[in-house]
Amino acid sequence: MKAEELKRLLPPRPDDMHKGFRGRLLIAGGSVRYPGAPALSALGALRSGAGVVTLLSLQRICEVCASRLPEVIYCFDDDTFRWKELALAQKNIDALVIGPGLDRSVAAEIFTSRMWREWPEKILVDGDGLNALAASKDNLKPRTDSVLTPHEGEAGRLLGITPAEVRADRPGAVRELSERWGCVVLKGHHTLVASGEKFAEIPYGGPELSVPGSGDVLSGCIGAFLAGGLEAFDAAVLGTSVHGLAGELLAREGVDGVLASEIANTLRKVIHALRSGK
């Protein structure tokens, strides 16, 4: 997708807008093992233009993240079985990102399945949220307002096949996943996006994006565009493209040593360049 097409997808920015106009995003995730993942998603969302970002996690994770991201609203409970009620109690949330750093547990599986069934707004599932969907025994229906962002391993678990089989037919895998779940982003070299009859191959980005936390930043970026009013397919295409272009910009100084937080902080430059046509 060319720069002019991406520019047309960007949410409007009128002079009299307020932060709520930019969209309100809830991110649910984090665990003792992966405390930084939801913070990277939150940073990716803020750098992509989200107006209000709320993080639902464990208390200790919220406390640590608050010292790094004071712009985020924090909601916490150390019993993840209560997260569903806390999430549904949040007011005026436009989209939910679930899964970054969630880790694998029975509580994570129950929480993810319940949110898939009951969350009333747009939803993006990433990381261990995808593993929870793959392990769920519930008869979960596809959602037209959802985005899944698996890599080949997660895609394989969702399809019940090996990562090698996914790699052998990436277009077929992403289309099959889309039929089962909704809009799907199959991450990797030339990321693929599928939703019903819609299909896109993202030409941006390279090996500089293959770093820890890069996918968490991507989920926050797409989540920001979902919360900002875009439909699932458009948000996925725009988010993956902006993320890839940020990687390309960083790769001018080399593909090694890139940090996920640097990718997040570069999103703003990419979006500004698209808006200004530079």
N, C-alpha and C positions, 0 to 999 in steps of 0.2 A: 504494500500500500504506500502510495507516494505522499510526500509532505503535505500537499494541498488537501488530499483526502483526510489525512489525520487532523489537520487544522479544522476542518469542518466538523469533526467529531468532538472537539474540545467544548466543554460546557461554557456557556456565555458568562461574561464578567461585566455586568452593568455598573455604572458609577455609583448607584445608590444601594448596592448589595450589602448584606450583612453576613456574618459567619454562617448562620443557618442556611442561607441560600446556597452556600458551597456544598452542603450535604453533611449529614451526621452519620458517622460510621462507628459501629461497635465491633471490637476485636476480642475474641474469646480464645484464650490459649495460655501457653506457658506451663512449666513444671519445674521441679527442682533440678531435673537433668538439663532442661533447655530454657533457662530463664530469659535469655536474650532474644529469642525468636519473636515473641509478640511485640517487643520494643522496636525491632527492625521493621515489622509490619506497620506499626504506628508511625514510625519515621517516614516510611515510604508513602503512607497515606497523606501525611501532612505536607511532604515535599511535592506531592501530586496535586495539592490544592484542596484537600478536604477541609471543611470548616470546623467541625467538632469531632474529635476522636476520643472514644471511651474504651478503656482496657479493662476487661473482666478476667481476673486471674487470682492466684494465691496472694495473700497479704504480703509475704516477704518479696515476691516478685514485683508487686505494685510499688512497694517502698523503694526498691532498687531502681526501677524504671523512672520513678518520679524524680529522682536525683539527676537523671539524664534528660528526661523529657517533661519539663514542668508544664508544657502546653497541653498535655493529655489529661483527661478526666479518668479517675481510677475508681473501680468497683471491685471488691474482693471478698472472697470466702474461701477458707481452707478446706471446705467440704464440697468437692466438685459435683456431688449429687444435688446440691442446691443451686448450681449455676443456672439451670434452666429458668427457675423462678426469678432469679436476679436479672437475667437477660430480658425476659418478657416484661419485667417491670420498668425497664428503661423507656423513657418518653421520647417520642418524635425521632426515633432512629430510622434512617432510610435504608441501611444495608448492614449486613453482618458478615464478618470474616471469622471463620471458625477453624481452628486446627493448628496454627503456628506454635510449635513447641509443646503441644498438648501431651505428648507421650502416649504410650499404649496402656490402657487399663480398662476394666469393666465400666468404671464411671465415665471414662471418655467415650466409650462406645454408646452407652445409654444417653449421655448428654447430646452427642452428635446426632443420633437417630431421632431423638425427641425434637431437637431444633429443626432438623430437616422436615419433619412432619408439621410442626406447630409454628415455626417462625413466620410471621405474616408478611415480611418484606423481602427484598432481594437477599440472596445468600451466596457466599463464596466459601468453598471447602478446600482446604490445603493441608499438607503435611499429615500428621497423625489423624486429622479429621477424615482424610481419605482412607486410611487404614481402618478407622472405625466403621466407615460405610461398607468397606469390603468385608469386614467381620460381622456386620449386623445380620441378625436372623429375622429382622422385621421385613415386611413386604413394602419397601419404600418405593414410592412412585416418582417418575420424572417430574422435574419442576422447570417451567419455562423461564423463571426468574433466577436461575442458579448458574454458577460457574464452578467447575471443578478444575484444579490446576495440578494434575499428576505429572511426575517424571515417569520414565519407562518402567521402573520397578513398581511404583504405586499403580500405574495403569495395568500392569500385569496382575497385580493382586485383585484389582477390581474386575478384571476379565477372567481370572482363573487360569492364566497362562504365564509363561516365563517372560522376563524382560527381553530375552533374545527374540522371542516370537513377536513381541511388540515392535522391536527394532526392525524386524524383517518386513513388516507392513505397517508403518506408522500411519499412513492415511486411513487404512482399513480399521486400525485399532481406535483412532480418535473418532471415526464415524460410528463405530459400534458402541463406544462409550457414550457418545452424544445421544444415540437412540435410547440408551438405558437411563441416562441421568438428566440430560439437558445440554447446556453449552459446556464444552470441554476444551481446555488448553493443554495440549500434550507438549510439555517442555522438552527442550533439547536443541541440537543444531537445526536451525530452521524450524522453530516452534510452529505447531499447527493448531488452528482454532476451528472447531466445528460446532454447529448448532442447527439441527434440522437439515435443510437443503443448503445452508450457508457454510462456506468453507474458505479459509484463508491460510496462506503460508507466510510467516513473518520472516522477512529477509535480514532483519537487523540483529546485531549482536554476534558474539563469538566466544572463544575460550575464556576471555576475561570475565564472563558471567558465571563460570563454573567454580564458584567459591561459596563457602559456608554462609548461609543467610541470604543469598541472592534471591531464592524463591520466596522467602518471607517478605522481602522488600517488594517483589512482584505482586504478591497477594494484597499487600496494602495499597499499592498503586492501582490495581484493578478495582479494589474495594472502594477507593476514593471516587473513581469514575462511576461506579454503580450508585454510590450515595449521591453523586452529583447529578443524577437523572438519566444516565445512559442505560439503554437496554443491555442485556447480558452479552450478546455477541459484540456489539460496538465497544462496550467497556473492555472486553477481553482483548479485542484487536488493538485498541488504542493503548491499553496498559502494557501489553507485551511489546508493542512497537516502541513506546517511550522508554521502557526498560532496556530494550536492545540498543536504542540510540544512545542512551546514557553509557552503556558499556562500550560502545564504539568510541565515544568521546574520551573515556578514560584510557582506552587501549592505545591512544596516540602516544602515551607515555610508557607503553609496554603492557603485556597481557598478564604479567606476574605481579603478585603483591597487592592486587585490588581488594579492597574491603567492601563488604556489603553496605556498610554505612556510607561509603563513598559513592556507591551506585545510587543510593537513596538521595544523597545530597546533590547529585548531578541531575536528577529528574527535573528540578526547577529550571535549570539552564535549558534543557531540551524543550520543555513546554513553552518557555519564553521564546525560544528560537522558532518554534512552530507558529506561535501566535503572531510574531513579528515578521514572519516570512524570511528570516535570515538563514 
